[in-house]
Each structure stands twice: as structure tokens, then as C-alpha cells.
Amino acid sequence: MPEEIRDLIDKINQEGIRAAEEKARNIEAEANQKADTILSRARLEAEEMISAANERIRREDEKEKALLAQAGRDLLLSVRKEINVMLGRIVVSGIQQALTPDALFRLLLEVISNYSTAERSDITVILNKKDLEILEKHYLHRLSEETERGIILKPGEEIQGGFTISFDDGKSCYDFTDKALAAYIGTYLKPKLNRILQEAVEE
């Protein structure tokens, strides 16, 4: 009898051990599966975070490049504008210095001599007061004689240099003032200047 009990106890123990081992294996397998799931999810989340971070960095880089490019364009436009303004001042100043009373006389003579019209009305010339006084004193008589036309000189407060001239009693006029001549010269020079600046930037 004791042997039967011992065998029964051994059998129970073996079955218990087997059951415990089976349970342990199940628990371990389940734990491993959960761990794999957690690791897979963690890897996926990490990859998504890295991808999002890389995308954010790429966008920021593109944004910075765009801002730098825009800043460069703005700077170039600003420099062009300043140089064009400076060029305008230089041209106006140069023209004012070039338009001496003698140069004004020769220019007026050239303009009047080359203007052909059937009208014989007086020619009206508007210029600044200082040039008017010099022309009136030293050149007007000679100008009238050489062109065989009546010439009326009038002061123009807004004119710093040069003159306007009308052949039809002021109905229309030709503008030879320093500003008009500077604008004409500037129109020719500015595209060349802009092209030089553009080439300098691209080098």
C-alpha cells in the first residue's frame, strides 16, 4: 500500500511538474510575443519619429535656403536701386556742368537750325534765371542773327539746367533740361549697369 501511495504521489508530482513547466513555457512564449510586439511597435514609432524629424529638418533647410535666396534678391534689388539713384545724380550733375552758357548757345543754335517749319512765330526758350541773364547779355543777339528768328527767353523756376524750347507759342515744347537729358541717358545706361551687376552676382 505504501508503494501505491508513493507511486501516486510521484505521478502527481510529475504531472504537476509537467503542468508547471508547460505553464511556464506558455508564459515565456506569451511574454516573448508581447516583448516582440512592444519592440516592433517601438521600432516603428522610432522610425516614424526619425522620418518626421528628417522631414522637418528638410523643410527647415528648404525654408532657410528660400529665405537666403530671397534676402539675396532683395539685397541685389536694393543695391541696384541705390546705384541707379546715384547714377542719376551723377548724370544730372555732369549734364549741369556740361551745359555752360556757351554749350547752351551752341545747342540752341543746332536745335533751331535743324527745326524746319513753315511757321515763323517767335521761338520761346525757357531756362533758369542765371543762364537766361548770361544768354540774354552775350548770346541772344547773335543767336537771332544766325537763325533769323525772333527768340524770347523766359525764366523757369523748376529748371536747374538746360532748357525747353517751343516753336508754336508754347502749344508744344521740346525738353532739353538736365533732368530730361539725364533720364534719356539713364535709360541707356541702366540696363547695361543691371547686366553688369547680374553678371557679378552669378560669378
C-alpha positions in Angstrom: 0.0 0.0 0.0 2.7 2.5 0.8 4.3 1.8 -2.6 1.0 2.6 -4.4 0.7 5.8 -2.4 4.3 6.7 -3.3 3.7 5.9 -7.0 0.6 8.0 -6.9 2.5 10.9 -5.2 5.3 10.6 -7.8 2.8 10.6 -10.6 1.0 13.6 -9.2 4.4 15.3 -8.7 5.4 14.5 -12.3 2.1 15.7 -13.7 2.3 18.9 -11.6 5.9 19.5 -12.7 4.9 18.9 -16.3 1.9 21.2 -15.9 4.1 23.8 -14.3 6.7 23.5 -17.0 4.0 23.8 -19.7 2.6 26.8 -18.0 6.0 28.3 -17.6 6.7 27.7 -21.3 3.3 29.3 -22.2 4.0 32.3 -20.0 7.5 32.6 -21.5 6.2 32.3 -25.1 3.4 34.9 -24.3 6.0 37.2 -22.7 8.3 36.8 -25.7 5.4 37.5 -28.1 4.4 40.6 -26.1 8.1 41.7 -26.0 8.4 41.2 -29.8 5.2 43.2 -30.3 6.4 46.0 -28.0 9.8 46.1 -29.7 8.2 46.1 -33.2 5.9 48.9 -32.1 8.8 50.8 -30.5 10.9 50.4 -33.7 8.0 51.5 -35.9 7.4 54.6 -33.6 11.1 55.3 -33.6 11.3 55.1 -37.4 8.2 57.3 -37.7 9.8 59.9 -35.3 13.1 59.8 -37.2 11.3 60.1 -40.5 9.2 63.0 -39.2 12.3 64.7 -37.7 14.2 64.3 -41.1 11.2 65.7 -42.9 11.0 68.6 -40.5 14.8 69.2 -41.0 14.4 69.0 -44.8 11.5 71.6 -44.7 13.5 73.9 -42.4 16.5 73.6 -44.7 14.4 74.4 -47.7 12.8 77.3 -45.9 16.2 78.7 -44.9 17.5 78.3 -48.4 14.4 80.1 -49.8 14.8 82.9 -47.2 18.5 83.3 -48.0 17.7 83.4 -51.7 15.0 86.0 -51.2 17.4 88.0 -48.9 20.0 87.9 -51.7 17.4 89.0 -54.3 16.2 91.8 -52.0 19.8 92.9 -51.4 20.6 92.9 -55.1 17.5 94.9 -55.9 18.3 97.4 -53.1 21.9 97.8 -54.4 20.6 98.3 -58.0 18.2 100.9 -56.8 20.8 102.8 -54.8 23.3 102.6 -57.7 20.6 103.8 -60.2 19.8 106.7 -57.9 23.5 107.5 -57.6 23.9 107.2 -61.3 21.0 109.5 -61.9 22.6 112.1 -59.6 26.0 111.8 -61.3 24.4 112.1 -64.8 22.4 115.2 -63.8 25.4 116.8 -62.1 27.6 116.0 -65.2 25.0 117.5 -67.5 24.6 120.6 -65.5 28.4 121.1 -65.5 28.5 120.4 -69.3 25.6 122.8 -70.1 27.7 126.0 -69.8 26.2 129.2 -71.4 28.4 128.6 -74.5 27.2 125.0 -74.7 23.6 126.2 -74.4 24.1 128.7 -77.2 25.6 126.0 -79.5 22.8 123.5 -78.6 20.1 126.1 -79.2 21.7 127.1 -82.5 21.8 123.4 -83.5 18.2 122.7 -82.5 16.8 125.9 -84.1 18.8 125.4 -87.3 17.7 121.8 -87.7 14.0 122.5 -87.0 12.2 123.1 -90.3 8.7 124.6 -90.1 6.5 126.8 -92.2 5.6 128.8 -89.1 7.6 131.9 -88.5 6.3 132.7 -85.0 8.8 133.6 -82.3 10.7 130.8 -80.6 10.2 130.6 -76.8 13.1 129.3 -74.7 12.6 128.7 -71.0 15.6 128.2 -68.8 16.9 129.1 -65.3 17.3 132.7 -64.4 21.1 132.7 -64.2 21.6 131.1 -67.7 18.9 133.4 -69.0 20.8 136.5 -67.9 24.0 135.3 -69.5 22.4 134.2 -72.7 20.4 137.5 -72.9 23.6 139.6 -72.4 26.1 137.7 -74.5 24.4 135.3 -77.0 20.8 136.4 -77.8 21.6 138.9 -80.5 24.0 136.5 -82.2 21.5 133.6 -81.9 18.7 135.7 -83.5 21.0 136.8 -86.3 22.3 133.3 -87.2 18.9 131.7 -87.0 16.9 134.7 -88.5 14.2 134.0 -86.0 12.7 136.0 -83.1 13.7 134.4 -79.8 12.0 135.0 -76.5 13.8 134.0 -73.3 11.7 133.2 -70.2 12.7 132.1 -66.7 11.7 128.7 -65.4 12.0 128.3 -61.7 11.8 124.5 -61.8 14.7 124.3 -64.3 18.1 123.8 -62.8 20.0 123.3 -66.1 19.2 123.1 -69.8 16.1 124.5 -71.4 12.7 123.8 -73.0 12.0 125.2 -76.4 8.7 125.9 -78.2 8.3 126.8 -81.9 4.5 127.3 -81.7 3.9 130.0 -79.0 4.1 127.4 -76.2 1.5 125.0 -77.5 4.1 122.2 -77.5 7.7 122.1 -76.5 10.9 120.1 -76.6 12.6 119.3 -73.3 16.3 119.7 -73.2 16.5 120.2 -69.4 19.2 118.4 -67.3 16.6 116.1 -65.9 15.2 115.1 -69.3 18.6 114.5 -70.7 19.6 112.5 -67.6 16.5 110.4 -67.9 17.3 109.7 -71.6 21.0 108.8 -70.8 19.9 106.8 -67.7 17.5 104.7 -69.9 20.5 103.7 -72.0 22.9 103.2 -69.1 20.7 101.4 -66.5 20.1 98.1 -68.5 23.9 97.9 -69.0 24.5 98.6 -65.3 22.0 96.0 -64.3 23.5 93.4 -66.6 27.0 94.1 -65.1 25.6 93.6 -61.6 23.8 90.4 -62.6 27.0 89.0 -64.1 28.9 90.0 -60.9 26.4 88.1 -58.8 26.5 85.0 -61.0 30.3 84.7 -60.9 
